[in-house]
Amino acid sequence: MLVAAMNPCPCGYLSDAVHPCGCTPAAIHRYRSRISGPLIDRIDIHIEVPAVKHRELSDRGDAESSVSVAARVAHSREIQSERFRGSKIHCNAQMTPRFIRKHCELDEAGNKMLEMVTDRLGFSARTYNRILKVARTIADLGESERIRDEHVAEAIQYRSLDRKSF
C-alpha cells in the first residue's frame, strides 16, 4: 500500500480560499510533470484535500464513527472474499482483466459515462481498469450487487491527477 502527498502547485496555495496562488499554469504543469504518468497510473485513488479551518478541526459534530466505518469496510471485504472464493484473488484491487470483465459489468449509463471521460481525458487502459476496480469497491461498500452510474462517477472523481487542466 502506498499513501503519498504533494502540494497542488509549487507555492502550495492552488485552490486555497484564503491564500492566493502566484503560480503560472506553466509552473504548475512543470511541477506536476515531475511525477511520471506511469506512476500516477498505478495509484488507484488520488484526491485533493483542501485546508481545514480550526473550527472544523475542533468540531465534534455528528460524523460517522470510526467503528461504523470499520464495520462497513469489514463487510465489504467479506463480500469480496466470497466473490473470489476458490481463486488466488482476495480483493477487488487484485482483479485481473478476466475478473474485471466478469465482476465489473456496467449499466448503459455507467458505460457511456466512462467511455466519454476516457476519450475526453485520454485515460490509459490501466487507468480505465483502476476506475472499474474502485467503482466495484464503492458498490460493495454500498452493498450493491451491480455497479451503477453513481459508483462510476465517484470512482472517476478519485482520479484528480489525470485531469489535463490545471
C-alpha positions as a printed Julia matrix, in Angstrom:
166×3 Matrix{Float64}:
   0.0     0.0     0.0
   1.26    3.42   -0.89
  -0.02    6.62    0.66
   1.58    9.8    -0.66
   1.01   13.53   -0.53
   2.06   16.51   -2.6
   1.2    20.18   -2.85
  -1.16   21.16   -5.69
   1.43   23.61   -7.07
   4.92   24.93   -6.18
   3.6    27.52   -3.69
   1.01   25.15   -2.23
  -1.95   27.54   -2.47
  -3.71   26.49   -5.69
  -7.49   26.39   -5.0
  -6.97   27.77   -1.47
  -9.85   30.05   -0.48
  -7.68   32.2     1.83
  -4.23   32.45    0.24
  -3.8    33.47   -3.41
  -1.72   31.2    -5.64
   1.03   33.01   -7.52
   1.99   30.13   -9.8
   1.64   30.31  -13.56
  -0.1    27.48  -15.43
   3.29   26.56  -16.91
   4.86   26.35  -13.44
   2.01   24.16  -12.2
   2.33   21.89  -15.23
   6.12   21.64  -14.76
   5.65   20.89  -11.04
   3.08   18.14  -11.65
   5.12   16.69  -14.53
   7.79   15.67  -12.04
   5.61   12.67  -11.24
   5.57   10.29  -14.18
   2.36    9.25  -15.89
   3.09    5.53  -15.41
   3.46    6.1   -11.65
   0.19    8.08  -11.48
  -1.49    5.29  -13.47
  -0.58    2.84  -10.7
  -2.16    4.87   -7.9
  -5.81    3.82   -7.5
  -7.14    6.92   -5.78
  -5.86   10.49   -5.81
  -7.88   13.32   -4.35
  -7.42   16.96   -3.45
  -7.71   17.69    0.25
  -8.36   21.37    0.96
  -7.01   23.17    4.01
  -9.26   22.75    7.03
 -10.13   25.64    9.33
  -9.54   25.3    13.06
 -13.27   25.49   13.76
 -13.85   22.43   11.55
 -10.96   20.52   13.13
 -12.28   21.08   16.63
 -15.94   20.39   15.73
 -17.19   17.23   17.4
 -20.41   17.14   15.38
 -22.36   14.18   14.1
 -19.76   12.45   11.95
 -19.82    8.74   11.21
 -17.85    6.91   13.88
 -14.63    5.05   13.12
 -16.26    1.88   14.44
 -19.1     2.25   11.93
 -16.7     2.88    9.05
 -14.56   -0.1    10.07
 -17.63   -2.34   10.17
 -18.67   -1.21    6.68
 -15.17   -1.87    5.33
 -15.04   -5.3     7.01
 -18.41   -6.21    5.47
 -17.18   -5.06    2.06
 -14.09   -7.27    2.44
 -16.35  -10.22    3.31
 -18.32   -9.61    0.11
 -15.06   -9.59   -1.86
 -13.77  -12.74   -0.14
 -16.97  -14.54   -1.08
 -16.78  -13.23   -4.66
 -13.26  -14.52   -5.15
 -13.6   -17.77   -3.16
 -11.56  -20.51   -4.79
  -9.23  -18.12   -6.63
  -5.9   -16.56   -5.72
  -7.55  -13.13   -5.61
  -8.66  -11.75   -2.25
  -9.88   -8.23   -3.02
 -11.01   -6.02   -5.9
  -7.62   -4.34   -6.25
  -6.08   -7.69   -7.27
  -8.52   -8.38  -10.11
  -7.01   -9.35  -13.43
  -8.66   -8.26  -16.7
 -10.61  -11.55  -16.79
 -12.09  -10.92  -13.34
 -12.75   -7.26  -14.21
 -14.84   -8.35  -17.22
 -16.73  -10.82  -15.04
 -17.36   -8.68  -11.94
 -17.33   -5.08  -13.19
 -20.09   -5.05  -15.76
 -21.54   -1.56  -16.09
 -25.07   -0.48  -16.89
 -25.59    1.58  -20.04
 -25.36    4.94  -18.25
 -22.14    3.98  -16.44
 -20.62    2.62  -19.63
 -21.42    5.82  -21.57
 -20.02    7.97  -18.78
 -16.76    6.03  -18.57
 -16.4     6.0   -22.36
 -16.91    9.77  -22.58
 -14.47   10.55  -19.77
 -11.88    8.08  -21.05
 -11.99    9.62  -24.53
 -12.02   13.21  -23.26
  -9.21   12.81  -20.72
  -7.21   10.2   -22.62
  -7.15    7.61  -19.83
  -4.82    4.69  -20.32
  -6.1     1.11  -20.23
  -4.53    0.8   -16.77
  -6.44    3.86  -15.51
  -9.67    2.56  -17.08
  -9.28   -0.74  -15.22
  -8.44    1.01  -11.95
 -11.62    3.07  -12.23
 -13.63   -0.13  -12.68
 -11.99   -1.73   -9.63
 -12.64    1.34   -7.47
 -16.25    1.52   -8.73
 -16.69   -2.16   -7.8
 -15.39   -1.38   -4.3
 -17.69    1.63   -3.94
 -20.63   -0.57   -4.94
 -19.52   -3.18   -2.37
 -19.35   -0.54    0.36
 -22.93    0.39   -0.51
 -23.93   -3.29   -0.59
 -24.9    -3.0    -4.25
 -24.52   -6.13   -6.32
 -24.37   -4.1    -9.54
 -22.09   -1.18  -10.34
 -24.33    1.8   -11.02
 -23.5     5.05  -12.79
 -23.1     6.9    -9.44
 -20.4     4.39   -8.45
 -18.58    5.04  -11.73
 -18.93    8.81  -11.28
 -17.46    8.63   -7.77
 -14.57    6.45   -8.94
 -13.79    8.94  -11.73
 -13.72   11.77   -9.17
 -10.9     9.93   -7.39
  -8.63   10.44  -10.43
  -7.89   14.15   -9.97
  -4.27   13.95  -11.17
  -5.37   12.52  -14.52
  -7.28   15.66  -15.43
  -5.49   17.71  -18.06
  -6.44   21.22  -16.88
  -4.65   22.9   -14.0
